[in-house]
Amino acid sequence: MDDHILQEMGIGLTGANAGLLSRPAEEYVNDAGVEALWAIKAYEHAEVYFNLLCAIDPSSLRLTRLDDDIYTEFREKFPDFKVDKVEESQLKSPEAKEKWRPFCNSFEGKVDDFNFGTLLRVNSSADYSEENSILVTRIQFYAIEIARNREGYNSDIKKNFKPKPKAAS
């Protein structure tokens, strides 16, 4: 996102504002500025990740140093989870949250930013868009995207999309 646009919104990701994202969530109550910072960070992460998918073979992509552990535990806990087209209820229904919570928490202290809000593509064959994105935790993103990469669901991205140039700062 362009720094000029961020400045118009009264937001910058340098200096003091960048530090806001590392503060405990309990310090903020519906703070629109902090929510905007989180949205920007999630968007930037999505943009970088999709460009990687467009540029290299996803089967060779490592997202963390614990990819093998994340994938093994994900498939042990969620053997029938369809990663090609994710249904929001698989992640956010009360029953799903109960199943996901122990999985996610098992990576606390092991995976940086394991609980950060991160955008996930609903349909693995499409680009990020408002209709094709949902907000998940970073560890859920890793679990699903590692599975997509290893199971071949991201393999056509490079053929169907080109990397997008980063917006000028």
C-alpha positions in Angstrom: 0.0 0.0 0.0 1.3 3.5 -0.9 2.8 5.5 2.0 0.8 8.6 0.7 -2.5 6.7 1.2 -1.4 5.6 4.7 -0.5 9.2 5.6 -4.0 10.3 4.4 -5.4 7.7 6.7 -3.2 9.0 9.5 -1.3 5.7 9.6 2.4 4.8 9.0 4.1 1.5 9.6 7.4 3.1 10.8 8.4 4.3 14.2 5.9 4.3 17.0 3.0 3.0 14.9 4.8 -0.2 14.0 5.3 -0.8 17.7 1.5 -0.7 18.3 1.2 -4.1 16.6 3.3 -5.7 19.3 1.4 -4.3 22.2 -1.1 -6.6 24.1 -4.5 -6.6 22.6 -6.1 -5.9 26.0 -4.8 -2.3 25.7 -7.1 -1.5 22.8 -10.8 -1.4 22.6 -12.1 -1.1 19.1 -9.3 1.3 18.1 -9.9 2.0 14.4 -6.2 3.0 13.9 -4.9 -0.3 15.3 -7.5 -2.2 13.3 -6.3 -0.4 10.1 -2.7 -1.3 10.9 -3.6 -5.0 11.3 -5.5 -4.9 8.0 -2.6 -3.3 6.2 -0.1 -5.9 7.7 -2.5 -8.7 6.7 -2.8 -7.3 3.1 0.9 -6.9 2.7 1.5 -10.5 3.9 -1.0 -11.8 1.4 0.5 -9.8 -1.4 4.0 -11.0 -0.7 2.8 -14.7 -0.3 0.8 -14.6 -3.6 3.8 -13.2 -5.5 5.9 -16.0 -4.2 3.3 -18.6 -5.4 3.4 -16.8 -8.8 7.2 -16.9 -9.0 8.3 -20.3 -7.7 7.2 -23.9 -7.6 5.0 -24.0 -4.4 6.1 -27.6 -3.7 9.6 -26.3 -2.9 8.4 -23.4 -0.8 9.0 -23.5 3.0 6.9 -21.1 5.0 8.5 -21.8 8.4 11.3 -23.9 9.9 8.5 -26.1 11.3 6.7 -26.9 8.1 7.0 -30.7 8.5 5.7 -30.5 12.1 2.8 -28.2 11.2 1.8 -30.4 8.2 2.0 -33.6 10.2 0.0 -32.3 13.1 -2.6 -30.6 10.8 -3.2 -33.8 8.9 -3.4 -35.9 12.2 -5.9 -33.5 13.7 -7.8 -32.6 10.5 -7.4 -35.6 8.1 -10.5 -34.8 6.1 -10.1 -31.0 5.9 -10.5 -29.9 2.3 -7.8 -27.4 1.6 -8.6 -26.7 -2.1 -11.8 -24.8 -1.3 -12.2 -23.8 2.4 -15.6 -23.3 3.9 -15.6 -20.6 6.6 -17.5 -23.0 8.9 -14.5 -25.3 8.9 -12.6 -22.6 10.8 -15.1 -20.4 12.6 -18.1 -22.5 13.7 -18.2 -23.1 17.5 -17.4 -26.8 16.9 -14.5 -25.9 14.6 -13.1 -23.3 17.0 -13.0 -26.0 19.7 -11.0 -28.3 17.4 -8.7 -25.6 16.2 -7.9 -24.0 19.6 -5.6 -26.8 20.9 -3.9 -27.1 17.5 -3.2 -23.4 17.3 -2.1 -23.1 20.9 0.3 -26.0 20.5 2.5 -23.7 18.3 2.6 -20.8 20.8 6.3 -20.0 21.4 7.3 -22.2 18.5 6.0 -20.2 15.5 6.4 -16.4 15.5 3.2 -14.5 15.3 1.2 -17.8 15.4 -2.0 -15.9 16.3 -1.7 -12.8 14.1 -4.7 -12.2 11.8 -3.8 -13.4 8.3 -5.7 -13.5 5.0 -6.4 -16.9 3.5 -7.7 -17.5 0.0 -10.9 -19.5 0.2 -10.4 -21.1 -3.2 -6.8 -22.1 -3.7 -7.0 -21.7 -7.5 -7.8 -18.0 -7.3 -6.1 -14.8 -6.3 -6.9 -12.8 -3.1 -10.0 -10.7 -3.5 -12.7 -9.5 -1.1 -14.9 -12.5 -2.1 -12.0 -15.0 -1.9 -10.4 -14.0 1.4 -11.1 -14.7 5.0 -9.2 -13.7 8.1 -7.6 -16.6 10.0 -4.8 -17.0 12.5 -1.3 -17.2 11.1 -0.9 -20.8 12.2 -4.2 -21.8 10.4 -2.8 -20.0 7.3 0.4 -22.0 7.6 -1.3 -25.3 8.1 -3.7 -24.9 5.1 -1.1 -23.3 2.8 1.6 -25.9 3.6 -1.0 -28.6 2.8 -2.0 -26.8 -0.4 1.7 -26.6 -1.5 2.5 -30.2 -0.6 -0.7 -31.7 -2.0 -0.5 -29.8 -5.3 -3.4 -27.3 -4.9 -1.2 -24.3 -5.5 0.6 -25.8 -8.5 -1.3 -23.9 -11.2 -1.0 -20.5 -9.6 2.4 -19.8 -11.4 0.8 -20.8 -14.8 -2.3 -18.7 -14.3 -1.0 -15.6 -12.5 2.0 -13.3 -12.8 3.7 -11.6 -9.8 2.4 -8.1 -9.2 4.9 -5.2 -8.8 5.0 -3.8 -5.3 3.2 -0.4 -5.1 5.7 2.5 -5.1 6.4 3.9 -1.7 
